[in-house]
Amino acid sequence: MAAVVGQSEGSSVPRSADVARLAGVSRKTVSRVLNNEPYVSEDARTRVLAAAEELGYRLNQAARTLVSGRTGSLGVVALGTAGYGTASLLVHIERAVRDEGYALRVVNTPDGDPAGIAGAVESLLEQGVDGVIVSEPIVEGDVSVRVDVPVLFLGAPPAFSAARTVTVGVGAHELARAATEHLLDLGHATVHHLAGPRRWYATKDRIEGWRAALAARGAHEPPLLNGDWSAASGHAVGEALATDRSVTAVFAAGDEMAIGLIHALREAGRRVPQDISVVGFDGNPVFAYVSPPLTTVRQPFEAAAREGIRLLVHAIEKPHTDLPRASDPPVELIVRGSTAPPPPHPDTAGRRTT
């Protein structure tokens, strides 16, 4: 006959003793399992976790702090913009942090200046976070801050020193190279690049990937075109490009800029992709439903967030062990209707057949 386990007398809230009784283990074993400590058999760990879930038991946060010396929270410094890329990365960071059993505290830095980054990190440290995540893609000067907890830098090199640093890229260089190679593979003699703001790490990585692809094929490198991630900036560049009949392919560093560019080209009578092919960057699923559907490279936001958080938690919970090897981010090119081989003769681009 199975034992029936009730909650501790006089309480409607399940306690560790209730979990221990249901799992058939000691309270110390319950504590070890819920604090993710070693030297617990897989059988005992499984029974404790199943009992805790059945009873709806949650380890008291104050007790966790006293036992482990940790608060069970991570802090993220995020760029305060509503762009698809930055917002998507933050969503996946939150999910990965929650899946690791931690809480997340977020501080935005709208301007991305060094003082703002330092202030954001200091604010998180004052809240007692066990680790810091820097998803800050703007660089301008040195960040002066001392951090005594592990720090994860996502998508950018370390901006300051810390007790232990973890760096996980999102593969922007490789994605930019893949986007450029796709256009070269279609037969375009060269590829123009609509870059993002120069202050962003992401801009630098994408420019380097574009240049590497052109250099590897011996293709001419056209002058850089500059945008600010917005569709409006892409539209402005498109208006200028529309008068240059030698342009047959453009790689835009952001999907929104690519859409603005296409709109301006079509307004000027240039056909996409028959006259000019356009590739975006980010993988915003909305742009599968524009006309023409946008060819793009998808940033591996989920993979980068999960890999980064996995390594950060390892650095926190096993400070005296080597970090596992970071996995390479995937490269995903999504080919849609905005790219095609170049027209037979560039000087005839834009002319419509009758």
Stockholm file with secondary structure:
# STOCKHOLM 1.0

chainA/1-354         MAAVVGQSEGSSVPRSADVARLAGVSRKTVSRVLNNEPYVSEDARTRVLAAAEELGYRLNQAARTLVSGRTGSLGVVALGTAGYGTASLLVHIERAVRDEGYALRVVNTPDGDPAGIAGAVESLLEQGVDGVIVSEPIVEGDVSVRVDVPVLFLGAPPAFSAARTVTVGVGAHELARAATEHLLDLGHATVHHLAGPRRWYATKDRIEGWRAALAARGAHEPPLLNGDWSAASGHAVGEALATDRSVTAVFAAGDEMAIGLIHALREAGRRVPQDISVVGFDGNPVFAYVSPPLTTVRQPFEAAAREGIRLLVHAIEKPHTDLPRASDPPVELIVRGSTAPPPPHPDTAGRRTT
#=GR chainA/1-354 SS CCCCCCCCTTCSSCCHHHHHHHHTSCHHHHHHHHTTCSSCCHHHHHHHHHHHHHHTCCCCHHHHHHHHSCCSEEEEEEECCCCHHHHHHHHHHHHHHHHTTCEEEEEEESSCCHHHHHHHHHHHHHTTCSEEEEECCBCCSCCCCCBCSCEEEESSCCSSCBSSEEEECCCHHHHHHHHHHHHHHTTCSCCEEEECCTTBHHHHHHHHHHHHHHHHHTCCCCCCEECCSSHHHHHHHHHHHTTCTTCCEEEESSHHHHHHHHHHHHHTTCCTTTTCEEEEEECCGGGGSSSSCCEEEECCHHHHHHHHHHHHHHHHHCTTSCCCCCCCCCCEEECCTTCCCCCSSGGGTTCCCC
#=GC SS_cons         CCCCCCCCTTCSSCCHHHHHHHHTSCHHHHHHHHTTCSSCCHHHHHHHHHHHHHHTCCCCHHHHHHHHSCCSEEEEEEECCCCHHHHHHHHHHHHHHHHTTCEEEEEEESSCCHHHHHHHHHHHHHTTCSEEEEECCBCCSCCCCCBCSCEEEESSCCSSCBSSEEEECCCHHHHHHHHHHHHHHTTCSCCEEEECCTTBHHHHHHHHHHHHHHHHHTCCCCCCEECCSSHHHHHHHHHHHTTCTTCCEEEESSHHHHHHHHHHHHHTTCCTTTTCEEEEEECCGGGGSSSSCCEEEECCHHHHHHHHHHHHHHHHHCTTSCCCCCCCCCCEEECCTTCCCCCSSGGGTTCCCC
//
